[in-house]
Amino acid sequence: MTLIAHILAGAFLAAGAVFVLIGSFGLWRLPDFYTRLHAAGITDTLGLSLLLVGMMFLAGWTLVTVKLIFILLLILLTSPTATHAVANAAYTVGLRPFGVPAEDLPEKDG
């Protein structure tokens, strides 16, 4: 059983590392705030979630696994919400997406 758990842990840790790496390249290479925010959200939510699941397989059924589950739930609830709030705030103050003409954006109320 431990061999299977270690193989699964390695697969989840590798997948999480790949998503974190892709997200970091996205933060570096993408052209505007919104696409960079999307890359950060993917890195934060999916990459960290996969890393935490891999750590859960390594920890087995212990108190550490329970703590990792709580951290995972916290990340899954707060990260997308925070990303949406930041994007909404940027849009509210008038930050336009890259390459989108002003006439294609909906008009603001107020």
N, C-alpha and C positions, 0 to 999 in steps of 0.2 A: 504493500500500500504506500509506503513512503517513497518508493521510486516513482510511482504514478503521480503522487503529490508534488514531488520535486520537478517532474517533467512539466506538469501543468503550471506550477509556479514559474518555471523558467519561460514558458510560452507567454504567460500573462505579463511577466516583467519585461520580456523582450518587446511585446506588442505595445506596452505602455511607454517604453523608451522610444520606440519608433514614432509614436504619436507626439511625444514631447519634442523630439527632434524635428519632426515636420512642422509642428507649431512654432518652434523657435525660428526656423527658416522663414515661415510665413510672417512672423513679426518683423523680420529683417527685410524681406523682399516685397511685400505687398504694398500697393501704392497709397492707400489712404487710411484714415482712422477706422472706418467701419470694417474694412476687410482685415485690418490688423486686430481689431477687437474680436472678430470672428475666430481668427487664428488663436488668440489668447484664450477664448472660451473653449475651443476644442482641446487645447493643451491642458487647460485647467480641469475640465470636466472628464473627458474621455481618457486622456493620458494618465491623470492621477488616479482615476477609478480603476484602470487596469493594473496599475502598480500596486494599489491597495489590495486588490483581489489576489495578486501574486503573493503579496506578503501574508495574506490570510492562509493560503495554502502552505506556506512555509511554517507558519506559527502553529497550525493544527487547531484542535478545539481547546483553546485556552482563554484566559482573560484578555490576552493580547488581541485575539480575534474579535472579541466583543468590542474592544476599544476601536479596532480598525473598522468595524461595521458602523459604529457611531460616527467616526470621522468620514466614512464614505457617504452616509446619509446626510451629514452636514454639508459636504461638498456638493452632492447632487441637488440639494435644495437651494443653497445660497449662490453657487457660481452662475447658473443661468439667470437667476433673478438679478444679480448684480450686473451682469453683462447687459441685460436688457435695460436696466435702469441707467447705466452709463450711456448706452446708445441713444436712449430716449432723451436724456439730458443734452447730449450733443446735437441731436436733431432739433430740439426745442430752442437752443440758442442760435441755430442757423447754420450749423456746419453741414455743407452739402457733400454728398458722395462724389468721389472722383469720377469725372467723365459724364456726369448726368447734367444736362442743361436745366436751367432754372425753370423753364416752361414745362418740363416733364414732371416736376415735383408738385405734389398737392399744395394748395394754399393753406396757410395757417389761419386758424380762427383767432382773432384778437389781435 
